Amino acid sequence: MGNETSQTGDSIIPARKYMEAGDKLLAEKHLKAAIESYLKAFSETAPSSNPGLYIEAASRLINAYSMSGRITDACELADKCLAGLPDFQLSESGFFRIYTVSGYAYSMHGEKEKARKLFSAAKKYLSQAEPAEQCRFYNAYTLYAYQYENDLDATLKNVENTLATLEKINDINLKIAVYNSQGVVLLDTRNIGKALQCFTNAHKLILGQKESIKSYFLPMVCNNLSICCQFKGNTKKAKEYLAEGVRLSRNSEIEGIHLSILYDNLGDVYMHEKNFPRAGKYFKTSLQICRKNRIIWDMAYPLVNLAKLDMLRGRISSALKKTHEAVDFCDKFNSKRNIVSALTLAADGYIKKKDPLNAVFYRERLRHEEKKRNIPANAGNLSQINRDIKKLAKQRLNFRNINSYELLLAASKHFCVYDNLAELLDFILEITTGFLFSENGLLLLFRKNSPVLTVSRNIKTNNGIPADPAIMATIEKTRESGESVWNECGMCIPIILKGKNSGAIYIRNSAKRRAMPHELLSLLTAITDNASPVIDNRMLLEDIKEMNVKLKRDVAMHAERLKVMDALFMKDRPGLARQYPFGDIITGYSSVMRDVMAVVERAAVANTPVILSGETGTGKSLFAKLIHHLSPRKNNAFVAQNCAAIPQGLIENELFGHVKGSFTGAISNKNGLFAAANNGTLFLDEIGIMGMDMQAKILRALEDNEIRPVGSTASIKIDVRLVCATNEPIQKLIDERRFRQDLYYRLNVVEIRLPPLRERKEDLHVFINYIVNKTAVENKVPPLRLSKHAIQSLIDYPWPGNIRELENEIRRLYVVSPNNDVLPQDLPEHIRYKNDSADKLQKDELENMPFRKAKKKFERDFVISKLKENNWNYTKTAQSMGIFRQQLSRMLSYHKISK
């Protein structure tokens, strides 16, 4: 970043100064002032003029927002910067920094997938980063990996990497932050000894720092030390650490973040001492601070603790209400640490309320969360919950007292938690079997009368079909009738997807009940009905994923086939870049130019005259060279002459030569261009400006294969192949009596029209790359870096001067873009705002066309324009044109228009 000032002028000096001031403030933990300074630096920097500085300022600002708890602001700024990254030319350190800080912000916000992608992108540049930057990445990624990836071994290995990297740097603040965050991970994994060591190291480092740094770091470390003391049973020391943390936190600029955690832990200490009023006061204060400061990721802690407190005080209904809020919150923000506690509380609450069905529901959800998140077995005390539920099941239950609405609502919300179809079906089977206090069940989904998905619980299956014929018969009966079937062996409930009987849930009657309570049957049917649309959506999602995989495979396969075909195409065509140095710039890859090249190759091997017609700058001289290069005459002379560059009185002398003494100044014999090109190719450009008398002499030379020099009485035999070019239509010259018709018939053995650049847009990428690299080599400078929007502007412009105009524009960009980065604003206005030029060009074209051809072109262009306006929606296009859709279809077919 050191050379940016010299490249972009004095405008970045204020931004750089603001950043340096912000760094100093951040080091001293004056976060509000640091954010203001970074914000000034960010607003002072234009992304178009200096993207590197812009991203650096943004990265520091995102990091400061995250440290101060303003996670929403951090994510919004990250979104803005990440959207513009494709247009920026950044160093590896720039990409590494923005990906790391954005990944940390998204992980704190609970956006797991975004965070994962950004950390993966940052990893690509990890080896090139400075040790301090590596350490920041390891620290951020450790917290993410533990919270979301659920890979404890990888997390602990990452802790070791972080601590090892920490030894290479001398940044006290970073060391404190790393020791603290690594201690949190070790504490959560119940590695109390190592966690205490990390927190103690951080505590020692903090005590020697300034007051502002103490007030930022010490409350966090004190809180974590207090938790270690609680694990060791030393509540007195835990309170001392927490009191110290509260005192220091009140002096901090970001007191809300620290205070919410400290008060929550104080409440936890007093709750264990059975001082419930004081504990409740601290939990409520913590929750208020979280809501006031929008500290989303910590809000679940006081919610769960308040529910625990109500449970201990016997307030079951109030506890369950808070528990439901905590569970919903954990689901929404993917809070791994609190979901198990919340679900355990819910199951315990419903057991105390003697509501076994709700208890079963939350027990199964708890079991699934432990499996899904790789949480240690029985972390939620499942074994005790199972024993309590079995005791309830043995009692005579009054199903009329069950709150079916509450249970149905909870089930509907929880179904949406599972994105994976297999997990969803497993959960549905678990809760439905649990409601009948059965350990045996089966869920089948059918497609075209064949089972496609089977989830079983203690029932044997063969290839997805129950091994017991009686069970399969019950399932078939349910599918035929579309109604639930109940008998002494079991119960079967239909799964109806989009009005069709697409599956069934079979539950074995373990209790040998002879009758099914109506309330329970209605509840199970309602739960299955509510689950059906979710199952349908998940099946559709699975189908889309499979289709995407198949499409990607097909695209890759077709891409390989195209490569092979293109290689064969290039091999079989001797006129392309393989043999001729201008192959790419002449031919490109458009279909129209491939048709032209096919004619060129056939015409080249014939010994006949060729007329090349086309607008100025379309490459007529290059094609003339190509025809010579591909012809049998390629080892002989190629002579080119622009007829417009010779005065009319000297054209005969230039073409045919003269003998000594034929006119004043003719002191020796001189061979003309025809003689010079003998046995080779003569290329006459702009032949249309030649006078009628001279055209007659050329006609005679071509018919007799001989020329007569000026002043000579003897003729000279020649063998010359003539290639002519004109940028005006020859028929127009003939009509205006400026070109001899007999000469035209003599020359017009093969006429090749070279299309303008606007008719071969597919080739513009090839031309731009060719000219950019060619100019860079000629001038010994690095190639231009054009943004995608700049390239799109070049492609959209009609280029009336064709390739010559494009080449001149790119050469101009090398002069006006000293830093080699080209953005749309670097292009001239007539290219950025191309409509006027395009309209004028189209008008000129139409004026030179016959009426029928002009009408056809206008109609075709008008239809294409309307299609683009309506995003190629044929019905809307027909309506906007005021015609029927069938008429539009006929027009598309007539003009051969397709998307």
ZIQUI-V666745 format. One record per backbone hydrogen bond with DSSP energy under -0.5 kcal/mol. CO is the residue of the C=O (numbers start at 1). NH is the residue of the N-H. If there is no record, write none. Layout:
BEGIN
co = {CO,CO}
nh = {NH,NH}
END
This chain:
BEGIN
co = {1,3,4,5,9,10,10,12,13,14,15,16,17,18,19,20,21,22,23,24,25,26,29,30,31,32,33,34,35,36,37,38,39,40,41,42,46,50,51,52,53,54,55,56,57,58,59,60,61,62,63,64,65,66,69,70,71,72,73,74,75,76,77,78,79,80,81,81,82,84,85,88,91,92,93,94,95,96,97,98,99,100,101,102,103,104,105,106,106,107,110,111,112,113,114,115,116,117,118,119,120,121,122,123,125,125,126,130,131,132,133,134,135,136,137,138,139,140,141,142,143,144,144,145,145,145,150,151,152,153,154,155,156,157,158,159,160,161,162,163,164,165,166,170,171,172,173,174,175,176,177,178,179,180,181,182,183,184,185,186,187,190,191,192,193,194,195,196,197,198,199,200,201,202,203,204,205,206,210,211,212,213,214,214,217,217,218,219,220,221,222,223,224,225,226,227,228,229,230,233,234,235,236,237,238,239,240,241,242,243,244,245,246,248,249,252,254,254,255,256,257,258,259,260,261,262,263,264,265,266,267,268,269,270,271,274,275,276,277,278,279,280,281,282,283,284,285,286,287,288,289,290,290,291,294,295,296,298,298,299,300,301,302,303,304,305,306,307,308,309,310,311,314,315,316,317,318,319,320,321,322,323,324,325,326,327,328,329,330,330,334,335,336,338,339,340,341,342,343,344,345,346,347,348,349,350,351,354,355,356,357,358,359,360,361,362,363,364,365,366,367,368,369,370,371,376,378,381,382,383,384,385,386,387,388,389,390,391,392,395,397,398,399,402,403,404,405,406,407,408,409,410,411,412,414,414,415,417,420,421,422,423,424,425,426,427,428,429,430,431,432,433,433,434,440,441,442,443,444,445,445,447,450,453,455,457,460,462,465,467,468,468,469,470,471,472,473,474,475,476,477,478,485,489,490,491,492,493,494,495,495,495,496,497,500,500,502,503,504,504,505,506,507,508,509,515,517,518,519,520,521,522,523,524,525,526,527,528,529,530,531,532,533,534,535,536,537,538,539,540,541,542,543,544,545,546,547,548,549,550,551,552,553,554,555,556,557,558,559,560,561,562,563,564,565,566,567,568,569,570,572,573,576,576,580,582,583,583,584,590,591,592,593,594,595,596,597,598,599,600,601,602,603,606,609,610,610,611,611,612,613,615,617,617,619,620,621,622,623,624,625,626,627,628,631,633,637,639,641,641,642,643,647,647,648,650,651,652,652,653,654,655,656,657,658,659,663,665,666,670,672,673,675,677,680,681,681,682,682,683,683,684,684,685,686,687,691,692,693,694,695,696,697,698,699,700,701,701,705,707,709,710,716,719,720,721,721,722,723,724,725,725,726,729,730,731,732,733,733,734,740,741,742,743,744,747,747,750,750,751,752,752,753,756,757,760,761,763,764,765,766,767,768,769,770,771,772,773,774,775,776,776,784,785,787,788,789,790,791,792,793,799,801,801,802,803,804,805,806,807,808,809,810,811,812,812,813,816,817,820,820,821,822,823,824,828,828,829,832,834,835,836,837,838,839,840,841,842,843,844,845,846,850,851,852,853,854,855,856,857,858,859,860,861,862,863,864,865,866,867,868,870,872,873,874,875,876,877,878,878,879,884,885,886,887,888,889,890,891,892,892}
nh = {4,7,8,9,12,13,14,16,17,18,19,20,21,22,23,24,25,26,27,28,30,29,31,34,35,36,37,38,39,40,41,42,43,44,45,45,50,54,55,56,57,58,59,60,61,62,63,64,65,66,67,68,70,69,71,74,75,76,77,78,79,80,81,82,83,84,84,85,85,87,88,90,95,96,97,98,99,100,101,102,103,104,105,106,107,108,109,110,111,110,112,115,116,117,118,119,120,121,122,123,124,124,125,126,128,129,129,134,135,136,137,138,139,140,141,142,143,144,145,146,147,148,149,149,150,151,152,155,156,157,158,159,160,161,162,163,164,165,166,167,167,168,169,172,175,176,177,178,179,180,181,182,183,184,185,186,187,188,189,191,190,192,195,196,197,198,199,200,201,202,203,204,205,206,207,208,208,209,214,215,216,217,218,219,220,221,222,223,224,225,226,227,228,229,230,231,232,234,233,235,238,239,240,241,242,243,244,245,246,247,248,249,250,251,252,255,257,258,259,260,261,262,263,264,265,266,267,268,269,270,271,272,273,275,274,276,279,280,281,282,283,284,285,286,287,288,289,290,291,292,293,294,295,294,296,298,299,301,302,303,304,305,306,307,308,309,310,311,312,313,315,314,316,319,320,321,322,323,324,325,326,327,328,329,330,331,332,333,334,335,336,339,340,342,343,344,345,346,347,348,349,350,351,352,353,355,354,356,359,360,361,362,363,364,365,366,367,368,369,370,371,372,373,375,374,379,381,385,386,387,388,389,390,391,392,393,394,395,395,397,399,401,402,404,407,408,409,410,411,412,413,414,415,416,417,418,418,419,424,425,426,427,428,429,430,431,432,433,434,435,436,436,438,437,508,457,506,455,504,452,453,450,447,445,443,441,467,465,462,469,471,472,473,474,475,476,477,478,479,480,481,482,492,509,487,507,485,505,496,497,502,503,498,500,497,502,446,495,444,506,493,442,491,510,512,517,521,522,523,524,525,526,527,528,529,530,531,532,533,534,535,536,537,538,539,540,541,542,543,544,545,546,547,548,549,550,551,552,553,554,555,556,557,558,559,560,561,562,563,564,565,566,567,568,569,570,571,572,573,573,574,576,579,580,583,586,587,588,588,594,595,596,597,598,599,600,601,602,603,604,605,606,606,608,750,612,724,613,752,726,754,618,803,804,623,624,625,626,627,628,629,630,631,631,634,636,681,683,643,685,645,646,650,651,651,654,655,656,657,657,673,674,672,710,670,662,666,667,661,658,676,677,678,680,721,639,683,684,723,641,685,687,725,643,689,690,695,696,697,698,699,700,701,702,703,704,705,706,718,716,712,659,707,679,722,682,723,610,684,612,686,687,614,733,734,735,736,738,739,737,744,745,746,747,748,749,750,611,752,753,613,754,755,759,760,763,764,767,768,769,770,771,772,773,774,775,776,777,778,779,780,781,786,822,791,792,793,794,795,796,797,802,804,805,806,807,808,809,810,811,812,813,814,815,815,816,817,818,820,785,822,823,787,826,827,831,832,833,834,838,839,840,841,842,843,844,845,846,847,848,848,849,854,855,856,857,858,859,860,861,862,863,864,865,866,867,868,869,870,872,871,873,874,877,878,879,880,881,882,883,882,888,889,890,891,892,893,894,895,896,897}
END
